[in-house]
Amino acid sequence: MSIAFDELEAEMRTQRRRLRSALTAGDEGEVQACRVELKRLEAAWHALTGLPAVDAADLAAPSMRERVLRTLSLIGSPASQPFILAVHRAFYGAELNGKAMVSLRRDEQRSLASTGNRRVYVCAALTADSFGVARGLLAHSAWPLEERMIAPTSRRMNLLRAVTQLTEAAERLPNGNGTALAVHSLFRGIPEIPECDAVDSPVDLQELRARAQQALALELRADARARSAAARRARQQLDSVELLFGASRH
């Protein structure tokens, strides 16, 4: 039994560190996920002691929006629905309901209009020219507007940034090559980032990240200027809701 206690308590310490990091980052989805996992671990710990179990109602799984927000935070930039689904599967070992995601952004916009009491929303990425919704992309409302703008080269920059973010996240996980293979597969065959296809070893996350960082160093500055200029114009022309969900069409 002592081994079981030690393993559970080690996992609980890990989850508490994750929770502190999520609180510091203001990541609502990750905070909720950590709290749920801590509740589960505490229930297992109490079961070993013979003490009463925690109320099962407290162990409710995070909602779809919370899972999407958590995954977007992990990616670090606007992403397509298929990419969000694949990242969630690679890191959390679970499937998201793709059909339920289709209406998520519109549901979030309606929630903002009706109550407006959420700290963060799953929102839109905006096109840099017309400030309309960038088709197929979801974003996190906590990100600066500049990071949600999509200029001509932004999709490539976002993918390269995701390579950097996700390879770093994968290296912090305990299951080694399994996660590395899953992460590498996320970026294979994407036309915008041929650098990733040039990496020989499918588990060499450092080389994958180095190639992405090299490309970013060459191209990111021009993309950042285009995004910043678009964000300045958008703030002058759009209201607070449109800044999150795109310019209204008349």
Secondary structure, 3 states (H helix, E strand, C coil): CHHHHHHHHHHHHHHHHHHHHHHHHCCHHHHHHHHHHHHHHHHHHHHHHCCCCCCHHHHCCCCHHHHHHHHHHHHCCCEEHHHHHHHHHHHHCCCCCHHHHHCHHHHHHHHHHHCCCCCCCEEEEEECCCCCEEEEEEEECCCCHHHHEECCCHHHHHHHHHHHHHHHHHHCCCCHHHHHHHHHHHCCCCCCCHHHHHCCCCCCHHHHHHHHHHHHHHHHHHHHHHHHHHHHHHHHHCCHHHHHHCCCCC
